[in-house]
Amino acid sequence: MTSENSTPVQSFDMLVHEMFATGWFEPLLFAVLLLAGLSILFYTLRTGVPPMPSNPMARGAMFRLIPGGAQPKTIYELGCGWGGIAFALAARFPDARVIAIELSPLPWAVCHVRRLFQPRPNLEIRRGDFLRTDLSGGDLLFCYLMVAPMTALERKLSAELRPGALVIANSFALPGWVPEKTEVVTEASYANIYRYRAPGR
Ligand SMILES: C[S@@+](CC[C@H](N)C(=O)[O-])C[C@H]1O[C@@H](n2cnc3c(N)ncnc32)[C@H](O)[C@@H]1O
């Protein structure tokens, strides 16, 4: 049992110890992992995209494709997953507002926990569907999705973005837009990284 005089760490320690002793720990851990797995699976089926992070080489290429001297005011990370790119964007552009959108609850929650250890005052982490979010204020948008969502995204971006806004996409192209620059990543795995400018409406 936890005692009134024990510190929070001691109380947690005693709680875990007690759970081991009473045989609750393993079933509880199993239930938590099962729920986490089911949640990931459900949202992967719903969005058609697993929360797989961009590999470090691809991420490097995405950042290299940001034009030198760019000073975006509003940046969107569309489907931010576990937050790797969103946190890096917020650090790279401290004067910009970085909005990271994620539908899958577990990666979204991990981003919030991550922020406790990596404070980023200019980073907003939103749980939601970016296809239902007004993206018209975006100056720079990052995405790493799949073929099917890119078609829906292209329709939305064509209707909403101001001409000239930058879109940087890992691996999957916007099918009807012509990239102004492409970088091919060959290390680790082969990927094309595309940079687009939103066309005039
Ligand atoms: C392949 S991961 C990429 C993660 C991160 N952007 C990166 O490059 O490291 C794509 C993420 O987009 C999320 N996603 C897909 N469609 C979405 C939507 N319509 N709204 C919000 N998030 C979405 C998925 O849940 C997944 O976590």
The ligand as a MOL file (V3000), in Angstrom:
LIG
                    3D

  0  0  0     0  0            999 V3000
M  V30 BEGIN CTAB
M  V30 COUNTS 27 29 0 0 0
M  V30 BEGIN ATOM
M  V30 1 C 3.8500 8.0380 -42.6360 0
M  V30 2 S 3.4220 8.9700 -41.1900 0 CHG=1
M  V30 3 C 4.5360 10.3360 -41.3190 0
M  V30 4 C 4.8800 10.9600 -39.9890 0
M  V30 5 C 5.7320 12.2210 -40.1030 0
M  V30 6 N 5.0880 13.2000 -40.9310 0
M  V30 7 C 7.0870 11.9090 -40.6730 0
M  V30 8 O 7.2930 12.1520 -41.8790 0
M  V30 9 O 7.9580 11.4250 -39.9220 0 CHG=-1
M  V30 10 C 1.8700 9.6850 -41.6920 0
M  V30 11 C 0.9600 10.0920 -40.5440 0
M  V30 12 O -0.1390 10.8140 -41.1000 0
M  V30 13 C -1.2910 10.5450 -40.3280 0
M  V30 14 N -2.4630 10.8770 -41.1580 0
M  V30 15 C -2.8170 10.3110 -42.3400 0
M  V30 16 N -3.9190 10.8980 -42.8450 0
M  V30 17 C -4.2720 11.8540 -41.9530 0
M  V30 18 C -5.3160 12.8210 -41.9190 0
M  V30 19 N -6.2170 12.9060 -42.9110 0
M  V30 20 N -5.3650 13.6780 -40.8820 0
M  V30 21 C -4.4360 13.6090 -39.8720 0
M  V30 22 N -3.4250 12.7170 -39.8470 0
M  V30 23 C -3.3430 11.8460 -40.8720 0
M  V30 24 C -1.1690 9.0700 -39.9960 0
M  V30 25 O -1.9350 8.7400 -38.8540 0
M  V30 26 C 0.3380 8.9420 -39.7650 0
M  V30 27 O 0.6710 9.0850 -38.4090 0
M  V30 END ATOM
M  V30 BEGIN BOND
M  V30 1 1 1 2
M  V30 2 1 2 3
M  V30 3 1 2 10
M  V30 4 1 3 4
M  V30 5 1 4 5
M  V30 6 1 5 6
M  V30 7 1 5 7
M  V30 8 2 7 8
M  V30 9 1 7 9
M  V30 10 1 10 11
M  V30 11 1 11 12
M  V30 12 1 11 26
M  V30 13 1 12 13
M  V30 14 1 13 14
M  V30 15 1 13 24
M  V30 16 1 14 15
M  V30 17 1 14 23
M  V30 18 2 15 16
M  V30 19 1 16 17
M  V30 20 1 17 18
M  V30 21 2 17 23
M  V30 22 1 18 19
M  V30 23 2 18 20
M  V30 24 1 20 21
M  V30 25 2 21 22
M  V30 26 1 22 23
M  V30 27 1 24 25
M  V30 28 1 24 26
M  V30 29 1 26 27
M  V30 END BOND
M  V30 END CTAB
M  END
